Amino acid sequence: MKKKKLQKSYLIYFGKTVLILFLSTLISLALDGFGMQTANIIMIYLIGVLMIIVETSGYVWGMVSSVACICCMNFFFTEPRYTLRIADREHALMLVLFLVVCFISGTLMSRLQKHADEAISNEEHARRLYRISSGYLNISGMENILRYAVESLPEAQGREGIVYLAKSLSELEAAVYAKPLTSAVEEALRETAAAQWCLTNLLPCGVGTSFFVTSKWKYLPVKSKTTILGVVGLYCGRDDVPESEMPFIHALLSQLALAIERELLDHRQKETRMQVEKARLKNDLLRLISHDLRTPLTGIAGSSGFLCESYDRLDKETILKLLRDISSDATWLSNLVENLLSMTRIQDNKLQIKKEKEVVDDIIAETASRVERTLKNHHLSFDIPKEILAVPMDGRLIIQVLVNLVENAENHTRKNADIRICVRKEGEEAVFEVQDNGGGIDEALLPQIFEGFVTSNTNGMDANRGIGLGLTICKSIIEAHNGRMEAYNNGEGGATFRFALPL
């Protein structure tokens, strides 16, 4: 195919050369008929030679046409005419000088044409490089960057490409290539040793090199100033990449290296910010825990110490009251520790969900038994379906969610408020709601109500008992069940926390 294309171009160049020589001779004969001097005719042929060089883009064709012009000049315009003999020495010198001028002019024109072609090629390369570089600016995510790189290679080079990201200085990650998978890419996936060698030795290999010479791919390292970032493979078949194309390819690899470095830097910055945020949250958590543990522990220590010292002098009602206070504080501490353990598991991605079919009545009954001792001046009611409703869930965690929501309602509503737990089936979901009529949620807090350390001042100092992690834990548990959770102010002058679990 390539040989036929070359033959066709030679035929076209030959036709152009013959046509220009014919027209130059025709014009020269016309001028000679009007009595023009030979010097003017020489200029016509010189212009013809320059036109041939421009049209054929080749120095060889210009030199051949120069010799052909000398023959035409000698045949048509020097004595004796219509022969190739030269009778006059001046004519011979003129023809030699004409040939020299043609060679010099042809050489200069050929160089000028070459520079013009290179300028056009460089402009096209710069345009394509700018377009590809602009594309990297709008892409984030390592996978998207590598995918864009392999998709832009055929556009920029007309070659299939494959990219390997360096996992370490001696190991590559899985290959990234354009879809659909072609036979050439399949061949590259089978010869990963070449790409691995390129990574380890930081040298090109494959086609046109001394290493892996049987490969049809050329592998080039993608490097930054300090380290190796990956390897790019270009499908070449049996023909190496032209030397004139290599600067453009290296520019493409530099753009890819910059995009990869930018993404790695962004990832490291995010990790740094995350570590700083974790450290800040840990400090806040320790500070808040220290503050919140002091109050119930002081109450437990004071009540138990008073009982020990004054047990014989106290009446039964006072003793029972002190014991209830101790039990309430101990229960609150137990719930706090449970929440902290849950938050630790969530942050470490170790929260394990063990789903089993749980009957909703049993879950509500266990929740009621846990919160009845802390309700004080609140009234708790239930609205559950009459039929048996079994929901796939981790019962222990869902009970913790309901307990947190009830305690949240208790701590952030006015005295004598009504708290109601409602359960119903909606389509393929079981919907749980904890409602109250105790004043509702500040509209400014609603958007971040499920974020950590968010509390309100609804009931003064007593309402702030807690470190603001309960709702965050609740939402994390529900989402781990593939459910969803929301909070809003209801029409009864209070708040509703609603979550749905798939059936």
KAURSUL-V195516 format. One record per backbone hydrogen bond with DSSP energy under -0.5 kcal/mol. CO is the residue of the C=O (numbers start at 0). NH is the residue of the N-H. E is the energy in kcal/mol with one decimal. If there is no record, write none. Layout:
# KAURSUL-V195516
CO|NH|E / CO|NH|E
This chain:
# KAURSUL-V195516
0|4|-2.1 / 1|5|-2.0 / 2|6|-2.3 / 3|7|-2.2 / 4|8|-1.9 / 5|9|-2.0 / 6|10|-2.1 / 7|11|-2.0 / 8|12|-2.5 / 9|13|-2.6 / 10|14|-2.4 / 11|15|-2.4 / 12|16|-2.5 / 13|17|-2.5 / 14|18|-2.3 / 15|19|-2.5 / 16|20|-2.4 / 17|21|-2.4 / 18|22|-2.6 / 19|23|-2.6 / 20|24|-2.4 / 21|25|-2.4 / 22|26|-2.7 / 23|27|-2.4 / 24|28|-2.5 / 25|29|-1.9 / 26|30|-2.5 / 27|31|-2.6 / 28|32|-1.9 / 29|33|-1.0 / 30|35|-2.4 / 31|34|-1.4 / 36|39|-0.6 / 36|40|-1.3 / 37|41|-2.4 / 38|42|-1.5 / 39|43|-1.5 / 40|44|-1.9 / 41|45|-2.3 / 42|46|-2.5 / 43|47|-2.0 / 44|48|-2.4 / 45|49|-2.1 / 46|50|-2.3 / 47|51|-2.2 / 48|52|-2.1 / 49|53|-2.0 / 50|54|-2.8 / 51|55|-2.4 / 52|56|-1.4 / 52|57|-0.6 / 57|61|-1.0 / 58|62|-2.0 / 59|63|-2.6 / 60|64|-2.3 / 61|65|-1.7 / 62|66|-1.9 / 63|67|-2.2 / 64|68|-2.4 / 65|69|-2.0 / 66|70|-2.1 / 67|71|-2.2 / 68|72|-3.0 / 69|73|-2.6 / 70|74|-2.5 / 71|75|-2.9 / 72|76|-2.2 / 73|77|-0.6 / 74|81|-4.0 / 78|86|-1.5 / 78|87|-0.5 / 79|82|-0.7 / 84|86|-0.6 / 87|91|-1.8 / 88|92|-2.7 / 89|93|-2.7 / 90|94|-2.5 / 91|95|-2.2 / 92|96|-2.8 / 93|97|-2.5 / 94|98|-2.3 / 95|99|-2.4 / 96|100|-2.9 / 97|101|-2.6 / 98|102|-2.5 / 99|103|-2.8 / 100|104|-3.2 / 101|105|-3.0 / 102|106|-2.6 / 103|107|-2.5 / 104|108|-2.9 / 105|109|-2.8 / 106|110|-2.4 / 107|111|-2.6 / 108|112|-2.7 / 109|113|-2.4 / 110|114|-2.8 / 111|115|-2.2 / 112|116|-2.6 / 113|117|-2.6 / 114|118|-2.4 / 115|119|-2.4 / 116|120|-2.7 / 117|121|-3.1 / 118|122|-2.3 / 119|123|-2.3 / 120|124|-2.7 / 121|125|-2.8 / 122|126|-2.3 / 123|127|-2.6 / 124|128|-2.9 / 125|129|-2.4 / 126|130|-2.3 / 127|131|-2.5 / 128|132|-2.8 / 129|133|-2.5 / 130|134|-1.4 / 131|135|-1.4 / 132|136|-1.0 / 133|137|-0.7 / 134|137|-0.9 / 135|138|-1.4 / 140|144|-2.2 / 141|145|-2.4 / 142|146|-2.3 / 143|147|-2.3 / 144|148|-2.0 / 145|149|-2.1 / 146|150|-1.7 / 147|151|-1.8 / 148|152|-1.2 / 149|153|-0.6 / 150|154|-0.5 / 151|155|-2.4 / 152|156|-3.5 / 152|157|-0.8 / 152|158|-0.7 / 153|157|-1.3 / 159|234|-2.4 / 160|177|-0.6 / 161|232|-3.2 / 162|175|-2.6 / 163|230|-2.5 / 164|166|-0.5 / 164|172|-3.2 / 167|170|-0.5 / 170|166|-2.1 / 170|167|-1.9 / 175|162|-2.4 / 181|185|-2.3 / 182|186|-2.0 / 183|187|-1.7 / 184|188|-2.4 / 185|189|-1.1 / 186|190|-0.9 / 187|190|-0.6 / 190|193|-1.3 / 190|194|-0.7 / 191|195|-2.6 / 192|196|-2.3 / 193|197|-2.2 / 194|198|-2.0 / 195|199|-2.3 / 196|200|-2.7 / 197|201|-1.4 / 197|202|-0.6 / 204|218|-3.0 / 205|208|-1.8 / 210|205|-3.1 / 211|214|-1.6 / 215|235|-2.8 / 215|236|-1.6 / 216|206|-1.7 / 216|218|-0.5 / 217|233|-2.6 / 218|204|-1.6 / 219|231|-2.8 / 220|222|-0.7 / 221|228|-3.0 / 221|229|-1.4 / 226|223|-2.9 / 228|165|-2.7 / 229|221|-3.0 / 230|163|-3.0 / 231|219|-3.0 / 232|161|-1.7 / 233|217|-2.7 / 233|235|-0.5 / 235|238|-1.5 / 241|244|-1.6 / 241|245|-0.8 / 242|245|-0.7 / 242|246|-0.6 / 244|248|-2.1 / 245|249|-2.9 / 246|250|-1.9 / 247|251|-2.1 / 248|252|-2.4 / 249|253|-2.1 / 250|254|-2.1 / 251|255|-2.3 / 252|256|-2.6 / 253|257|-2.3 / 254|258|-2.2 / 255|259|-2.5 / 256|260|-2.8 / 257|261|-2.4 / 258|262|-2.1 / 259|263|-2.7 / 260|264|-2.7 / 261|265|-2.4 / 262|266|-2.4 / 263|267|-2.5 / 264|268|-2.4 / 265|269|-2.3 / 266|270|-2.4 / 267|271|-2.5 / 268|272|-2.9 / 269|273|-2.5 / 270|274|-2.6 / 271|275|-2.6 / 272|276|-2.7 / 273|277|-2.8 / 274|278|-2.5 / 275|279|-2.5 / 276|280|-3.0 / 277|281|-2.7 / 278|282|-2.3 / 279|283|-2.7 / 280|284|-3.0 / 281|285|-2.7 / 282|286|-2.5 / 283|287|-3.0 / 284|288|-3.0 / 285|289|-2.5 / 286|290|-1.9 / 287|291|-2.9 / 288|292|-2.9 / 289|293|-1.2 / 290|294|-0.9 / 291|295|-0.9 / 292|296|-1.9 / 293|297|-2.4 / 294|298|-2.2 / 295|299|-2.9 / 296|300|-2.9 / 297|301|-2.8 / 298|302|-2.7 / 299|303|-2.7 / 300|304|-2.3 / 301|305|-2.4 / 302|306|-2.2 / 303|307|-2.3 / 304|308|-2.2 / 305|309|-2.4 / 306|310|-0.9 / 309|312|-0.7 / 309|313|-0.9 / 310|313|-0.7 / 314|318|-2.1 / 315|319|-2.5 / 316|320|-2.0 / 317|321|-2.5 / 318|322|-2.5 / 319|323|-2.4 / 320|324|-2.3 / 321|325|-2.5 / 322|326|-2.8 / 323|327|-2.9 / 324|328|-2.6 / 325|329|-2.5 / 326|330|-2.5 / 327|331|-2.4 / 328|332|-2.4 / 329|333|-2.3 / 330|334|-2.4 / 331|335|-2.4 / 332|336|-2.5 / 333|337|-2.2 / 334|338|-2.5 / 335|339|-2.5 / 336|340|-2.5 / 337|341|-2.2 / 338|342|-2.7 / 339|343|-2.2 / 340|344|-2.2 / 341|345|-2.5 / 342|346|-2.6 / 343|347|-1.8 / 344|349|-3.4 / 344|350|-0.7 / 345|348|-1.3 / 349|351|-0.8 / 350|352|-0.5 / 351|353|-0.6 / 352|354|-0.7 / 355|357|-0.7 / 355|392|-2.2 / 357|390|-2.7 / 358|361|-0.6 / 358|362|-1.6 / 359|363|-2.5 / 360|364|-2.2 / 361|365|-2.3 / 362|366|-2.0 / 363|367|-2.6 / 364|368|-2.0 / 365|369|-1.4 / 366|370|-1.6 / 367|371|-1.5 / 370|373|-1.3 / 370|374|-0.7 / 374|377|-1.3 / 376|415|-1.1 / 377|379|-0.5 / 378|418|-3.5 / 380|420|-2.3 / 382|422|-2.8 / 387|389|-0.5 / 388|359|-2.6 / 390|357|-2.4 / 390|392|-0.5 / 392|355|-2.5 / 392|394|-1.0 / 393|396|-0.6 / 393|397|-2.3 / 394|398|-2.4 / 395|399|-1.6 / 396|400|-2.0 / 397|401|-2.5 / 398|402|-2.7 / 399|403|-2.4 / 400|404|-2.3 / 401|405|-2.5 / 402|406|-2.7 / 403|407|-2.4 / 404|408|-2.3 / 405|409|-2.4 / 406|410|-2.6 / 407|411|-1.5 / 409|412|-0.7 / 413|416|-1.1 / 416|378|-2.1 / 417|436|-0.9 / 418|380|-2.5 / 419|421|-0.6 / 419|434|-3.0 / 420|382|-2.7 / 421|432|-2.6 / 423|425|-0.5 / 423|430|-3.1 / 425|428|-1.5 / 427|502|-2.9 / 428|425|-2.7 / 428|430|-0.6 / 429|500|-2.5 / 430|423|-2.0 / 431|498|-2.5 / 432|421|-2.9 / 432|434|-0.6 / 433|496|-2.1 / 434|419|-2.6 / 437|413|-1.0 / 441|444|-1.8 / 441|445|-1.1 / 442|446|-0.5 / 444|447|-0.9 / 445|448|-1.4 / 447|450|-1.7 / 450|453|-0.9 / 452|454|-0.6 / 456|459|-1.2 / 458|461|-0.6 / 459|462|-0.5 / 459|463|-0.5 / 460|463|-1.2 / 461|464|-1.3 / 463|465|-0.8 / 467|452|-1.3 / 467|453|-1.0 / 468|472|-2.5 / 469|473|-2.2 / 470|474|-2.4 / 471|475|-2.0 / 472|476|-2.5 / 473|477|-2.4 / 474|478|-2.7 / 475|479|-1.9 / 476|480|-0.9 / 477|480|-0.7 / 477|482|-2.4 / 478|481|-1.8 / 483|499|-2.2 / 485|497|-2.6 / 487|495|-2.9 / 489|492|-0.8 / 492|438|-2.1 / 493|489|-1.9 / 494|435|-1.4 / 495|487|-2.0 / 495|497|-0.6 / 496|433|-2.2 / 497|485|-2.6 / 498|431|-3.1 / 499|483|-1.4 / 500|429|-2.8
